[in-house]
Amino acid sequence: MAVEQMQQEQAIRHHLQYNHYPPVHESFVPVAQKAIELVNKGEYSTKIEMPNGRVLSAAEIVEGLHLESFLEEDEGGD
């Protein structure tokens, strides 16, 4: 599990630095990880304080940082 978490952390760090202009500071990586974890649990509205002092919901952070590709697939499908 620790290896998966390290790989996810590296992937998020890369995403924030190279897929955003200007790059998002690496201090946002733990916030991104927490937002992904919460959204995967269905806790979309849980508030998280960001390094810049803003408080946003987990869903707002996922959307704002374009983290959708890090979310678990919903296997429930219709």
N, C-alpha and C positions, 0 to 999 in steps of 0.2 A: 504493500500500500504506500509506503514512503517513497518508493521509486516512481509510482504513478503520480504522486503529488508533486515530486520534484520535476517530472516531465511536464506536468500541467503548468507549474509555475514558470518554467523556462518558455513554454509555448505562449503563455499570456504575456510575459515580459517582451518576447519578440513581437507579438501582435501589437502591443501598445506602443512600442518604439518604432516599428517599421510600417504599420498599417494606418497610422494617424499622422497628420501634419497640422500643427507641430506635434512631435512625439509626446506621448503621455509619460510623465515621470514615473520611474520604477516604484515610487512610494505608493502608487495606486494598485500594485499587483496584489497585495493581501486583501484589499477592498474588493477587487475584481473576483478573487477566489471565493470570498465570503458571499458575494452576490450570486455567483454561479451556484454555490452550495444551497443557498436559501431558495432560489428559483427552482432548482431541481427537486426540492422538498415541497414545492407548492406554496412557499411563504413569500409571495410576490411583494406584499406591502410592508414587510419588515424593514424598518429604517436602519440605515448604516451611516455613520459619520465618515466622511471622506477626509483625506489628508489636508485639503484646503478649507476644512471647517464646515462645508456644506453637508446637509443631511438629506439623503435621498432614499427612496425605496429600492429594494433589491432589483425590482423590474426596471426602474429608471436607470440604474447603473448598468445593467446588462444592455439595455437599449442604447444608452449614451456612449458606452465604450465598445459597442458592436461586438458583444461577447456571445451572440446567439450560437455560433458554431461550437462553443464549449459546453452547451447544454446537452443533457442526456436526451436521447430520442424517446418520444412517447410511444410506447409499444401498444397502447390501448386501441388506437386507430378505429375508424368506423367501417 
